[in-house]
């Protein structure tokens, strides 16, 4: 039986939120794929590495990691059964044989001690109820000299194109909360968690068990749909049962139309790339990574 510390997130990601992400897996992966280059540059995965992907979702980053660690392997962990079902199906279809998945709450899961060379996460670590406890647990899963690399959102605000556009979108919806998704409890829980590591000081506080911590701003283009109408359909679908009148619908499309390009509706977003290394219990820096 899977042990769970993050019960609110487990409810959200095994309910409508997780089902929506699994159903629209290709769209979500395309939306956030712009951070992949920064994430994997920070992770510096070598051919023989053992990689742990935290909050792996439908496994896109796990499969990339597995291909980079061609003679090693990658394990994706997530709290969402619907997303892991998608991850396993896609991995089998793509013939990736050195990737596996576990349903687990990474905050408390008993990972093999020093069982991994690299821990990565593309937007998954924000969802922990206790970040410090979670990162301590992950530090124990890293071998001496092991690397941590993850991306998480920077603070939202009008200076960020994505925040500005989606904030206006939300204001056009009755009961909108600033990103166009309404006030459903599970969605609200996910939204609050998304911003939990937006402050670099909070990140550094949570990474007390690590050294060489870097927090680097990275700009990223997020893709929301083929055109404004398609993007509106997608955003509204994230709140099941939501309907809008024709006038509101037209205004919502007008909000996103300035961002239409020949590559879809693209909004400039902002994330942090965080990298670090684990330290030993006595506070000394762990030995350098083994040579591949």
C-alpha positions as CSV (number, residue, x, y, z in Angstrom):
1,X,0.0,0.0,0.0
2,X,1.4,3.4,-1.0
3,X,2.2,5.7,2.0
4,X,0.9,9.2,1.5
5,X,1.9,12.4,3.3
6,X,0.5,14.8,0.7
7,X,-3.2,13.8,0.9
8,X,-4.6,16.9,-0.7
9,X,-2.4,16.5,-3.7
10,X,-3.1,12.8,-3.9
11,X,-6.8,13.6,-4.1
12,X,-6.3,16.3,-6.8
13,X,-4.0,14.2,-9.0
14,X,-6.0,11.0,-8.7
15,X,-9.3,12.9,-9.4
16,X,-10.4,15.3,-12.2
17,X,-7.1,17.2,-12.2
18,X,-5.0,14.1,-12.9
19,X,-7.5,12.7,-15.3
20,X,-7.4,15.9,-17.3
21,X,-3.6,15.9,-17.5
22,X,-3.6,12.3,-18.5
23,X,-6.3,12.8,-21.2
24,X,-4.5,15.9,-22.6
25,X,-0.9,14.6,-22.0
26,X,0.4,15.6,-25.4
27,X,-0.9,19.2,-24.9
28,X,0.6,19.5,-21.4
29,X,3.9,18.1,-22.5
30,X,4.1,20.5,-25.4
31,X,3.1,23.4,-23.1
32,X,6.1,23.0,-20.8
33,X,8.7,21.4,-23.1
34,X,10.4,24.7,-23.4
35,X,12.1,24.1,-20.1
36,X,13.7,20.8,-21.1
37,X,16.9,22.2,-22.4
38,X,17.6,24.1,-19.2
39,X,16.6,21.2,-17.0
40,X,18.8,18.6,-18.7
41,X,21.7,21.0,-19.0
42,X,21.5,21.4,-15.3
43,X,21.2,17.7,-14.6
44,X,24.2,16.8,-16.8
45,X,23.1,13.1,-17.1
46,X,25.8,10.7,-18.2
47,X,25.4,7.4,-20.1
48,X,25.6,5.2,-17.0
49,X,23.6,7.3,-14.6
50,X,20.7,6.1,-12.4
51,X,18.1,8.9,-12.6
52,X,15.1,9.5,-10.4
53,X,12.4,11.8,-11.9
54,X,10.2,13.3,-9.2
55,X,6.6,14.2,-10.2
56,X,7.2,12.5,-13.5
57,X,3.6,12.9,-14.7
58,X,3.2,11.1,-18.1
59,X,6.9,10.3,-18.2
60,X,8.2,12.7,-20.9
61,X,11.2,13.7,-18.8
62,X,11.7,10.2,-17.6
63,X,12.0,9.0,-21.2
64,X,14.5,11.8,-22.1
65,X,16.5,10.9,-19.0
66,X,16.5,7.2,-19.9
67,X,17.8,7.9,-23.4
68,X,20.6,10.1,-22.0
69,X,21.4,7.4,-19.5
70,X,21.7,4.8,-22.2
71,X,23.6,2.2,-20.2
72,X,21.9,3.3,-16.9
73,X,18.2,3.7,-16.1
74,X,15.6,6.2,-15.1
75,X,12.7,5.8,-12.6
76,X,9.8,8.1,-12.6
77,X,7.7,8.6,-9.4
78,X,4.4,10.3,-9.2
79,X,1.4,10.5,-6.9
80,X,-1.0,10.3,-9.8
81,X,-2.1,6.8,-11.0
82,X,-3.8,8.2,-14.2
83,X,-0.6,9.9,-15.3
84,X,1.5,6.8,-14.5
85,X,-0.8,4.7,-16.6
86,X,-0.1,7.0,-19.5
87,X,3.6,7.0,-18.8
88,X,3.8,3.2,-18.9
89,X,1.8,3.0,-22.1
90,X,3.8,5.6,-23.9
91,X,7.1,4.2,-22.7
92,X,6.2,0.8,-24.0
93,X,4.9,2.2,-27.3
94,X,8.2,4.1,-27.8
95,X,10.3,1.0,-26.9
96,X,12.2,2.7,-24.1
97,X,13.4,-0.3,-22.1
98,X,15.5,1.3,-19.3
99,X,12.7,3.4,-17.8
100,X,10.3,2.4,-15.0
101,X,7.6,4.0,-12.9
102,X,6.5,3.9,-9.3
103,X,3.3,5.2,-7.6
104,X,4.9,7.0,-4.6
105,X,4.8,10.1,-2.5
106,X,8.5,11.1,-2.9
107,X,8.3,13.1,0.4
108,X,8.3,9.9,2.4
109,X,8.9,7.0,0.0
110,X,11.7,4.7,1.2
111,X,14.0,5.0,-1.8
112,X,17.1,2.9,-1.9
113,X,19.9,4.8,0.0
114,X,22.4,6.3,-2.4
115,X,20.5,4.5,-5.2
116,X,20.6,7.3,-7.7
117,X,23.2,9.6,-9.4
118,X,20.8,12.3,-10.4
119,X,17.4,13.5,-9.2
120,X,15.4,15.7,-11.6
121,X,12.0,17.3,-11.6
122,X,10.2,19.3,-14.2
123,X,7.7,21.2,-12.1
124,X,6.9,18.4,-9.6
125,X,8.7,19.4,-6.4
126,X,6.4,22.3,-5.6
127,X,3.6,20.0,-4.5
128,X,5.2,18.7,-1.3
129,X,3.5,19.5,1.9
130,X,6.9,19.7,3.7
131,X,9.6,20.7,1.2
132,X,12.5,20.4,3.7
133,X,11.5,16.9,4.6
134,X,11.0,15.9,1.0
135,X,14.4,17.2,-0.1
136,X,16.0,15.5,2.9
137,X,14.5,12.2,1.7
138,X,15.7,12.8,-1.8
139,X,19.2,13.6,-0.5
140,X,19.3,10.2,1.1
141,X,18.4,8.7,-2.3
142,X,21.4,10.3,-4.0
143,X,24.8,8.7,-4.0
144,X,27.9,10.7,-2.8
145,X,28.3,13.6,-5.2
146,X,24.8,13.1,-6.7
147,X,23.1,16.0,-8.5
148,X,19.7,17.6,-8.0
149,X,18.2,19.7,-10.8
150,X,14.6,21.0,-11.0
151,X,12.5,23.8,-12.5
152,X,9.7,25.6,-10.7
153,X,7.7,28.8,-11.5
154,X,9.1,32.2,-10.7
155,X,6.7,34.7,-9.0
156,X,3.6,35.6,-11.0
157,X,2.9,39.2,-11.8
158,X,2.1,41.7,-14.6
159,X,5.8,41.7,-15.6
160,X,5.4,38.1,-16.8
161,X,3.5,37.8,-20.1
162,X,1.9,34.5,-19.2
163,X,0.7,35.8,-15.8
164,X,-0.6,39.0,-17.4
165,X,-2.6,37.3,-20.1
166,X,-4.0,34.5,-18.0
167,X,-4.8,37.0,-15.2
168,X,-6.9,39.0,-17.6
169,X,-8.5,35.8,-18.8
170,X,-9.4,34.9,-15.3
171,X,-11.0,38.3,-14.6
172,X,-13.4,37.7,-17.5
173,X,-14.7,34.6,-15.9
174,X,-17.2,34.9,-13.0
175,X,-15.5,33.6,-9.9
176,X,-12.2,33.4,-11.8
177,X,-9.1,33.3,-9.6
178,X,-6.5,34.9,-11.9
179,X,-5.7,32.0,-14.2
180,X,-9.0,31.1,-15.8
181,X,-9.6,27.9,-13.8
182,X,-12.3,28.9,-11.4
183,X,-12.5,27.9,-7.7
184,X,-12.8,24.1,-7.6
185,X,-11.1,22.8,-4.5
186,X,-8.7,20.4,-6.1
187,X,-7.7,22.9,-8.7
188,X,-7.2,25.5,-6.0
189,X,-4.9,23.2,-4.0
190,X,-2.8,22.6,-7.1
191,X,-2.6,26.3,-7.9
192,X,-1.4,27.2,-4.4
193,X,1.3,24.5,-4.5
194,X,2.5,25.7,-7.9
195,X,3.7,28.9,-6.3
196,X,5.2,27.4,-3.1
197,X,8.8,27.6,-4.3
198,X,8.6,30.9,-6.3
199,X,10.8,32.7,-3.7
200,X,14.5,31.8,-4.0
201,X,15.0,32.3,-0.3
202,X,12.3,29.6,0.3
203,X,14.1,27.3,-2.1
204,X,17.4,27.7,-0.3
205,X,15.8,27.2,3.0
206,X,14.3,23.9,1.8
207,X,17.7,22.7,0.4
208,X,19.6,22.8,3.7
209,X,20.9,19.2,3.0
210,X,22.7,20.4,-0.1
211,X,25.7,22.4,-1.3
212,X,26.5,24.3,-4.4
213,X,22.9,25.5,-4.7
214,X,22.2,27.7,-7.7
215,X,18.9,29.4,-8.5
216,X,18.9,30.7,-12.1
217,X,16.1,32.6,-13.9
218,X,15.0,31.0,-17.2
219,X,12.5,32.4,-19.7
220,X,10.3,29.9,-21.4
221,X,7.6,30.0,-24.1
222,X,4.5,28.0,-23.2
223,X,2.1,26.8,-25.9
224,X,-1.6,26.9,-25.0
225,X,-3.4,25.9,-28.3
226,X,-3.4,26.0,-32.1
227,X,-5.1,29.3,-32.1
228,X,-7.1,31.5,-29.6
229,X,-10.3,29.5,-30.0
230,X,-8.5,26.2,-29.3
231,X,-6.7,27.7,-26.3
232,X,-9.9,28.9,-24.8
233,X,-11.5,25.4,-25.3
234,X,-8.5,23.9,-23.5
235,X,-8.4,26.3,-20.6
236,X,-12.2,26.0,-20.0
237,X,-12.0,22.2,-20.1
238,X,-9.7,22.3,-17.0
239,X,-12.8,23.1,-14.9
240,X,-15.4,20.4,-15.8
241,X,-18.9,21.7,-16.3
242,X,-17.9,25.3,-16.8
243,X,-19.9,27.2,-19.5
244,X,-19.7,30.8,-20.7
245,X,-22.0,32.9,-22.8
246,X,-21.1,33.9,-26.4
247,X,-20.0,37.4,-25.3
248,X,-17.6,36.1,-22.7
249,X,-16.3,33.5,-25.1
250,X,-15.5,36.2,-27.6
251,X,-13.7,38.3,-25.0
252,X,-11.7,35.3,-23.8
253,X,-10.5,34.7,-27.4
254,X,-9.6,38.4,-27.8
255,X,-7.4,38.1,-24.7
256,X,-5.3,35.4,-26.3
257,X,-5.4,36.5,-30.0
258,X,-2.4,38.8,-29.7
259,X,-0.3,35.8,-28.8
260,X,-1.2,33.7,-31.9
261,X,1.8,32.7,-33.9
262,X,2.5,30.2,-36.7
263,X,3.5,27.8,-33.8
264,X,0.3,28.3,-31.8
265,X,-0.7,30.6,-28.9
266,X,2.6,31.2,-27.2
267,X,3.0,33.0,-23.9
268,X,6.3,34.0,-22.4
269,X,6.7,32.5,-18.9
270,X,9.4,32.4,-16.3
271,X,10.8,29.6,-14.2
272,X,13.8,29.0,-11.9
273,X,16.3,26.4,-12.7
274,X,17.7,25.0,-9.4
275,X,20.8,22.8,-9.2
276,X,22.5,21.4,-6.1
277,X,24.5,18.6,-4.6
278,X,23.8,16.6,-1.5
279,X,26.0,16.8,1.6
280,X,26.8,14.2,4.3
281,X,25.3,14.2,7.8
282,X,28.4,15.9,9.2
283,X,27.9,18.8,6.8
284,X,30.9,18.0,4.6
285,X,30.6,18.1,0.9
286,X,30.2,14.7,-0.6
287,X,32.9,13.4,-3.0
288,X,32.9,14.4,-6.6
289,X,30.8,12.4,-9.1
290,X,32.2,9.2,-10.4
291,X,33.7,9.3,-13.9
292,X,31.6,7.8,-16.7
